[in-house]
């Protein structure tokens, strides 16, 4: 097995593992029969991101990108359907989903109608997907600032942080092997934000454990 094939398998395993963390939210919704305290937009934006990268993978004829994003899109659609079933704000969720579908349809129409086949279409699609992925990775930074101020890391998921770190690292290495910076650049912030989270866990976890409230919970 060569390096590229090994990195391909790493991308598949780690990315599917990261997408599967949403199964925890799905389980919570089924057990509580409610979608309260579960965020909907991450499911929707991730689904759009998956479909964008799926189209990129098809144009590039990269089976690794295609397979990962097919699985990711299927999982996100499952999460969206379960959320829609249990949420009390069905109208809001339907409007957000319709808006996302409209954006997707307009984007697909633009790329297939106004851009010629070949490198031009692939480059613009790669740039668009990269911008969306970077914004998704950078959006939690405001939450991290709040965590630094409060010193409370309970709202952070350590398994998700580990999964994000290995997923981003594997894609960066895979992109470097292919000399595809549309893969390298958008996944680099994932490594950065994961390292920041690891630092926050190291800095504040011991503080939380030594607090009186934590000790009283342990007794």
C-alpha positions as CSV (number, residue, x, y, z in Angstrom):
1,X,0.0,0.0,0.0
2,X,1.6,3.3,-1.1
3,X,1.4,6.6,0.9
4,X,-1.5,8.1,-1.1
5,X,-3.6,5.0,-0.7
6,X,-2.9,4.9,3.1
7,X,-3.8,8.6,3.4
8,X,-7.0,7.9,1.4
9,X,-8.1,5.3,3.9
10,X,-7.2,7.6,6.8
11,X,-9.4,10.3,5.3
12,X,-12.3,7.9,4.9
13,X,-12.1,6.4,8.3
14,X,-11.5,9.7,10.3
15,X,-14.0,11.7,8.3
16,X,-16.8,9.2,8.6
17,X,-16.0,8.9,12.3
18,X,-16.3,12.7,12.6
19,X,-19.6,12.7,10.7
20,X,-20.9,9.9,12.9
21,X,-20.6,12.0,16.1
22,X,-24.0,13.4,15.1
23,X,-25.5,10.0,16.0
24,X,-25.2,11.1,19.6
25,X,-27.6,13.9,19.0
26,X,-29.8,11.6,17.1
27,X,-29.9,9.2,20.0
28,X,-30.8,12.1,22.4
29,X,-33.6,13.2,20.2
30,X,-35.1,9.7,20.0
31,X,-34.8,9.1,23.7
32,X,-36.3,12.5,24.7
33,X,-38.7,12.7,21.8
34,X,-37.5,16.3,21.5
35,X,-35.0,18.4,19.5
36,X,-34.5,20.9,22.4
37,X,-30.9,21.9,23.0
38,X,-29.9,20.4,19.7
39,X,-28.6,22.8,17.0
40,X,-30.1,22.4,13.5
41,X,-27.9,24.6,11.3
42,X,-24.7,22.5,11.7
43,X,-26.6,19.6,10.1
44,X,-27.8,21.7,7.3
45,X,-24.6,23.6,6.5
46,X,-22.6,20.3,6.7
47,X,-25.0,18.7,4.3
48,X,-24.5,21.6,1.8
49,X,-20.8,21.4,2.3
50,X,-20.9,17.6,1.6
51,X,-22.8,18.1,-1.6
52,X,-20.4,20.8,-2.8
53,X,-17.4,18.6,-2.2
54,X,-19.2,15.6,-3.7
55,X,-19.6,17.6,-7.0
56,X,-15.9,18.6,-6.7
57,X,-14.9,15.0,-6.3
58,X,-17.0,13.9,-9.3
59,X,-15.4,16.6,-11.5
60,X,-11.9,15.7,-10.2
61,X,-12.7,11.9,-10.5
62,X,-11.4,11.4,-6.9
63,X,-13.2,8.4,-5.4
64,X,-12.0,9.2,-1.9
65,X,-13.7,12.6,-1.9
66,X,-16.8,11.1,-3.5
67,X,-17.2,8.3,-1.1
68,X,-16.6,10.4,2.0
69,X,-19.1,13.0,1.0
70,X,-21.8,10.6,-0.1
71,X,-21.7,9.0,3.3
72,X,-21.6,12.4,5.0
73,X,-24.5,13.7,3.0
74,X,-26.6,10.6,3.8
75,X,-25.9,11.0,7.5
76,X,-26.7,14.7,7.5
77,X,-30.0,14.1,5.6
78,X,-30.8,11.4,8.3
79,X,-30.1,13.9,11.1
80,X,-32.2,16.6,9.4
81,X,-35.2,14.2,9.0
82,X,-35.0,13.1,12.6
83,X,-34.7,16.7,13.8
84,X,-37.7,17.8,11.6
85,X,-39.7,14.9,13.1
86,X,-39.1,15.9,16.8
87,X,-38.7,19.7,16.6
88,X,-41.5,22.0,17.7
89,X,-40.4,24.7,15.2
90,X,-41.2,22.8,12.1
91,X,-42.0,25.9,10.1
92,X,-38.6,27.6,10.8
93,X,-36.7,24.4,10.0
94,X,-38.6,23.9,6.8
95,X,-37.9,27.5,5.8
96,X,-34.2,27.1,6.5
97,X,-34.1,23.8,4.6
98,X,-35.9,25.4,1.6
99,X,-33.5,28.4,1.6
100,X,-30.5,26.0,1.6
101,X,-32.1,24.0,-1.2
102,X,-32.6,27.2,-3.2
103,X,-29.0,28.2,-2.7
104,X,-27.8,24.7,-3.7
105,X,-30.0,24.8,-6.9
106,X,-28.8,28.3,-7.8
107,X,-25.2,27.2,-7.3
108,X,-25.6,24.1,-9.4
109,X,-27.3,26.1,-12.1
110,X,-24.4,28.6,-12.2
111,X,-21.6,26.0,-12.2
112,X,-23.3,23.9,-14.9
113,X,-24.6,26.7,-17.1
114,X,-22.3,29.6,-17.0
115,X,-18.9,27.9,-16.5
116,X,-17.3,25.8,-19.2
117,X,-16.3,22.3,-18.4
118,X,-12.7,21.7,-17.3
119,X,-10.2,23.5,-15.1
120,X,-12.2,26.7,-14.8
121,X,-15.3,25.0,-13.4
122,X,-13.2,22.8,-11.1
123,X,-11.2,25.8,-9.8
124,X,-14.2,28.0,-9.0
125,X,-16.0,25.1,-7.4
126,X,-12.9,24.2,-5.3
127,X,-12.6,27.8,-4.2
128,X,-16.3,28.0,-3.2
129,X,-16.1,24.8,-1.3
130,X,-12.9,25.9,0.4
131,X,-14.4,29.2,1.6
132,X,-17.4,27.4,3.0
133,X,-15.3,24.8,4.8
134,X,-13.0,27.5,6.3
135,X,-16.0,29.4,7.6
136,X,-17.3,26.3,9.2
137,X,-14.0,25.5,10.9
138,X,-13.6,29.1,12.1
139,X,-17.1,29.8,13.3
140,X,-16.6,28.1,16.7
141,X,-13.8,30.6,17.6
142,X,-16.3,33.0,19.2
143,X,-17.3,30.1,21.5
144,X,-13.7,29.4,22.3
145,X,-13.2,33.0,23.4
146,X,-16.2,32.6,25.7
147,X,-14.6,29.5,27.1
148,X,-11.3,31.3,27.8
149,X,-13.2,34.0,29.7
150,X,-15.3,31.5,31.7
151,X,-12.6,28.8,32.2
152,X,-15.3,26.1,31.6
153,X,-14.7,23.5,29.0
154,X,-17.7,21.3,29.8
155,X,-19.4,22.4,26.5
156,X,-16.5,21.1,24.5
157,X,-16.5,17.6,23.2
158,X,-13.0,15.9,23.6
159,X,-13.8,13.0,21.2
160,X,-15.1,15.4,18.5
161,X,-11.9,17.5,19.0
162,X,-9.7,14.4,18.5
163,X,-11.8,13.4,15.5
164,X,-11.5,16.8,13.9
165,X,-7.8,16.9,14.5
166,X,-7.1,13.6,12.8
167,X,-9.6,14.3,10.0
168,X,-8.1,17.7,9.2
169,X,-4.5,16.4,9.4
170,X,-5.2,13.4,7.1
171,X,-6.9,15.6,4.5
172,X,-4.1,18.2,4.6
173,X,-1.5,15.4,4.0
174,X,-3.7,13.9,1.3
175,X,-4.1,17.2,-0.5
176,X,-0.3,17.8,-0.3
177,X,0.3,14.4,-2.0
178,X,-2.1,15.5,-4.8
179,X,-0.8,19.1,-4.9
180,X,-4.4,20.2,-4.5
181,X,-4.5,23.3,-2.3
182,X,-8.3,23.4,-2.5
183,X,-8.0,20.4,-0.1
184,X,-5.0,21.6,1.9
185,X,-6.1,25.2,2.7
186,X,-9.6,24.7,4.0
187,X,-8.6,21.8,6.3
188,X,-5.6,23.6,7.8
189,X,-7.9,25.7,10.1
190,X,-9.3,22.4,11.5
191,X,-5.9,21.5,12.8
192,X,-5.5,25.0,14.3
193,X,-8.9,25.1,16.1
194,X,-8.3,21.5,17.4
195,X,-4.9,22.5,18.8
196,X,-6.6,25.5,20.5
197,X,-9.2,23.2,22.0
198,X,-6.5,20.7,23.2
199,X,-4.8,23.7,25.0
200,X,-8.1,24.7,26.6
201,X,-8.7,21.2,27.8
202,X,-5.2,21.0,29.3
203,X,-5.5,24.5,30.9
204,X,-9.0,24.4,32.3
205,X,-9.8,20.7,32.9
206,X,-7.7,20.6,36.0
207,X,-9.3,23.9,37.2
208,X,-12.8,22.5,36.8
209,X,-11.8,19.3,38.6
210,X,-10.4,21.1,41.6
211,X,-13.4,23.4,42.0
212,X,-15.7,23.0,45.0
213,X,-18.6,22.2,42.8
214,X,-16.7,19.4,41.0
215,X,-15.6,18.0,44.4
216,X,-19.1,17.9,45.8
217,X,-20.2,16.0,42.7
218,X,-17.5,13.4,43.3
219,X,-18.5,12.8,47.0
